[in-house]
Amino acid sequence: FGLRIGGRVKMLHTTNVVNYGPSYAVPLNLPAAGASSVEMQSATVSKMSVGGARGRVRRACDIAIFPATPNEFVVAGDQGMLLRGSRFGVTPVPRQYSLSDPALGDRFSSRYVSLCTSVQFSPFFTSFFVAAYCPATIALYKVDEGLALLTWKDISSHDLISVRWSPIKPSLFFALDANSTVFAFELLSSKPNKPSYSETFASGNRSVVSIEMSTSSSNTDNSAKNDSASVPLEHGFVLTHSDGQVTAHKFGDAYTPQVHGTNNKGYDQITCISHMRDLLGRYVNTTESSNQSESKY
């Protein structure tokens, strides 16, 4: 079978909406006119196996592909749900990620979480990812652990829009809230449970609607073959504003790695990766020990 030369093909565009989540999920009402940017976020996920359940959730706010296994992904959606899915085959466990164990109560004493708005995997440790929730809560997860390893509660009085890992520093990630404030979290600092820095970028009626990380490099002498002739990598983030403008912001030395042959007083990349690996290992061991203790009662 085939098409003859000069034949015509009729193309159809179809959309498949997947119903995912536990069967007891209650769909939320659609956002009213004038709703915030977080409430207006929505996405359609093509026909896939998501979460392994038959319930329904009204909206999906974000999706992230597993870096190590592209067949799998996590979907952030209504009612604070963070669900694991797969394009083919049965979805592995855990199929849902939670801030706390529903069977044991809320051990983190956090408020009711109504929406999971953003999720992203670490570019250095691909088995770990962070997720942002409304009200302003952030959680750190490991792909094979259903409960959060670490949580940051009430970091802002506004809803969180997005969370992004630094592409150059393993221990650093950023969060953007609906007030156009960017928070920086340094996991290797003396106070990892609080933002190490924050700055508001709102101007008049203009607000920030998204944040993305940016890296670039250049060289002043293409014929040079030694590091001393290279211009340091330019690292920073890009903000998109409600009026359509895009602004670029450069990281300071504290958030950039050392570059040989320059005056950059940044951190040592190898040491940072080593310390971060040890820290994540301690988080995992602490969570596993806590789960074993709670299961005895």
C-alpha positions in Angstrom: 0.0 0.0 0.0 1.1 3.6 -0.6 0.4 6.9 -2.2 0.6 7.6 -5.9 2.8 10.5 -7.2 0.8 13.7 -7.0 -1.6 12.2 -4.4 -2.9 14.2 -1.5 -2.7 13.6 2.2 -5.3 14.8 4.7 -3.7 15.8 8.0 -5.7 15.7 11.2 -4.7 17.3 14.5 -6.0 15.5 17.6 -5.4 16.1 21.3 -5.6 13.3 23.9 -6.1 14.4 27.5 -5.0 12.0 30.2 -6.9 11.6 33.4 -4.4 11.0 36.2 -4.2 11.0 40.0 -5.9 9.0 42.7 -9.6 8.1 42.3 -10.6 10.4 45.3 -9.2 13.5 43.6 -11.8 16.2 43.3 -11.4 18.5 40.2 -11.0 22.1 41.0 -13.0 24.9 39.3 -11.5 26.6 36.3 -9.7 29.9 37.2 -11.9 33.0 36.9 -11.2 36.0 34.8 -8.3 38.0 36.2 -6.7 35.0 37.9 -3.0 35.1 38.8 -0.4 33.8 36.5 0.1 30.7 38.7 -3.7 29.9 38.5 -3.7 30.3 34.8 -0.9 27.8 34.1 -2.1 24.7 32.3 -0.8 22.0 30.1 -2.1 19.1 28.1 -0.3 15.8 28.5 -0.5 13.4 25.6 -1.9 9.9 26.0 0.5 8.2 28.4 0.6 6.1 31.5 0.7 8.6 34.3 0.7 7.7 38.0 -0.8 4.3 37.4 -4.2 5.4 38.6 -7.6 6.2 37.1 -8.6 9.5 38.9 -8.8 13.0 37.4 -7.0 16.2 38.0 -8.0 19.3 36.2 -4.7 20.9 35.4 -1.0 20.0 34.9 1.3 23.0 35.6 4.7 21.5 34.7 6.4 18.3 33.4 10.0 17.1 33.7 11.7 14.2 31.9 13.9 11.9 34.0 17.5 12.7 32.7 18.7 9.1 33.2 15.5 7.4 31.8 13.8 9.5 29.2 10.9 7.1 29.2 9.8 8.4 32.6 8.6 11.8 33.7 7.0 13.7 36.6 3.9 15.9 36.3 3.1 18.7 38.7 -0.6 19.5 39.1 -3.7 20.3 41.1 -4.1 19.6 44.8 -0.3 19.6 45.3 0.1 16.3 43.3 3.5 15.3 41.9 3.0 12.2 39.9 5.4 9.9 38.2 4.5 8.5 34.7 6.0 6.6 31.8 5.5 6.7 28.1 5.7 2.9 27.7 5.1 0.1 30.1 4.1 0.1 33.8 5.0 3.2 35.9 7.7 2.3 38.5 7.1 3.0 42.2 6.8 5.4 43.8 4.1 6.7 41.5 3.4 9.8 43.6 5.7 12.1 45.6 4.5 13.7 48.8 5.6 16.3 51.3 4.6 13.9 54.1 3.1 10.4 54.6 -0.7 10.7 54.6 -1.0 7.6 56.8 1.2 9.1 59.5 -0.2 12.7 59.4 1.7 15.8 58.5 5.1 15.4 60.2 6.3 18.6 58.6 3.4 20.6 60.1 3.0 22.5 56.8 -0.2 24.1 55.7 -2.5 22.6 53.1 -0.8 22.5 49.7 -3.2 23.3 46.9 -1.0 23.3 43.8 2.4 22.0 42.6 3.6 24.6 40.1 7.1 23.7 39.0 9.6 20.8 39.0 13.2 20.4 37.8 15.9 17.8 38.0 19.4 18.6 39.2 21.8 18.8 36.2 24.6 17.4 38.4 22.8 14.7 40.5 20.1 13.5 38.1 18.3 11.3 40.7 17.3 14.4 42.6 14.8 17.1 41.8 13.1 20.1 43.5 9.4 21.0 43.3 7.6 24.2 44.1 4.1 24.3 45.7 1.4 26.8 46.7 1.4 28.1 49.4 5.1 29.0 49.2 6.8 25.6 49.8 9.7 23.9 48.1 10.7 20.2 48.5 13.7 18.2 47.5 13.1 14.6 46.3 15.0 11.5 45.2 13.4 9.6 42.3 13.1 6.3 44.3 11.8 7.9 47.5 8.2 8.8 47.7 8.6 11.3 50.6 10.5 14.6 50.5 14.0 14.6 51.7 13.9 18.3 52.7 11.3 21.0 52.7 11.3 24.8 52.8 8.1 26.2 54.2 6.5 29.6 54.0 9.5 31.2 52.1 7.2 33.9 50.8 3.8 35.5 51.4 3.1 35.0 47.6 2.6 31.9 45.5 5.6 30.3 43.8 5.7 30.3 40.0 8.9 28.5 39.2 12.0 26.7 40.6 15.3 26.3 38.7 18.6 24.6 39.5 21.8 26.5 38.8 23.5 25.0 35.7 27.0 25.6 37.2 26.8 25.2 41.0 25.4 21.8 42.2 24.3 23.1 45.6 22.3 26.1 44.3 18.8 26.6 43.1 16.4 29.5 42.6 12.7 30.1 43.1 10.5 32.9 41.6 7.3 34.0 43.4 4.2 35.9 42.1 5.7 39.2 43.6 8.6 39.0 41.1 11.0 38.1 43.9 13.8 35.6 43.1 15.1 33.5 46.0 18.5 31.8 46.0 19.0 28.6 48.1 22.5 27.4 48.9 22.4 23.9 50.3 26.0 24.0 51.5 25.6 27.3 53.5 25.5 27.4 57.3 21.7 28.0 57.1 20.4 25.8 54.2 16.8 26.0 55.5 16.6 29.6 54.5 17.2 31.6 51.3 20.8 32.8 51.1 19.7 35.8 49.0 16.5 37.4 47.6 15.8 40.3 45.3 12.6 41.7 43.9 12.6 42.7 40.2 9.1 44.2 39.9 8.9 47.7 38.3 5.6 49.6 38.4 2.9 47.5 36.9 5.4 45.2 35.3 5.9 41.8 36.9 8.1 38.8 36.3 6.4 35.8 34.8 9.2 33.3 34.3 12.9 32.6 35.1 15.4 30.5 33.2 19.1 29.9 33.7 21.7 31.0 31.2 25.3 30.2 30.4 27.6 31.5 27.7 31.3 31.7 26.9 33.7 33.5 24.6 37.3 33.8 23.8 39.4 36.9 23.1 41.9 35.0 21.0 40.7 32.0 19.0 44.2 31.0 18.3 45.1 30.8 22.0 45.3 27.3 23.5 45.9 28.1 27.1 43.3 28.8 29.8 44.7 32.2 30.7 43.6 33.7 27.4 40.0 32.6 27.9 37.3 34.9 29.0 35.4 33.5 32.0 32.0 31.9 31.4 29.2 34.3 31.8 26.6 32.7 34.1 23.3 34.1 35.2 19.5 34.0 34.6 17.0 35.5 32.3 13.7 37.0 33.4 10.6 37.4 31.3 8.3 40.3 32.2 4.6 40.7 31.8 5.1 43.5 29.3 7.1 41.2 27.0 10.6 42.5 27.9 13.4 40.1 28.7 16.2 41.0 31.1 19.5 39.2 31.7 21.3 39.1 35.0 24.8 38.0 35.8 25.8 35.9 38.8 28.4 37.3 41.3 31.6 35.4 42.1 30.0 33.5 45.0 27.7 31.7 42.5 30.3 31.0 39.8 33.2 28.6 39.7 36.9 29.5 39.8 38.5 30.1 36.4 42.2 29.5 36.0 44.2 32.6 35.1 41.5 35.1 36.2 40.7 37.1 39.3 37.5 35.2 39.8 37.2 34.3 43.5 34.4 31.8 43.0 34.0 28.4 44.5 36.0 25.2 43.6 33.8 23.1 41.4 35.2 19.7 42.3 35.0 20.4 46.1 31.5 21.6 45.8 30.4 18.5 43.9 32.0 16.3 46.5 30.4 18.1 49.5 27.0 18.1 47.7 27.3 14.3 47.1 27.9 13.8 50.8 25.1 16.1 51.8 22.5 14.3 49.6 23.7 11.0 51.0 23.0 12.2 54.5 19.5 13.5 53.6 18.6 10.1 52.1 19.9 8.1 55.1 18.1 10.4 57.5 14.8 10.0 55.7 15.1 6.2 55.5 15.9 6.0 59.2 12.9 8.2 60.0 10.6 6.1 57.9 11.8 2.9 59.7 11.2 4.5 63.1 7.7 5.7 62.2 6.7 2.3 60.8 7.1 0.7 64.2 4.2 2.6 65.6 
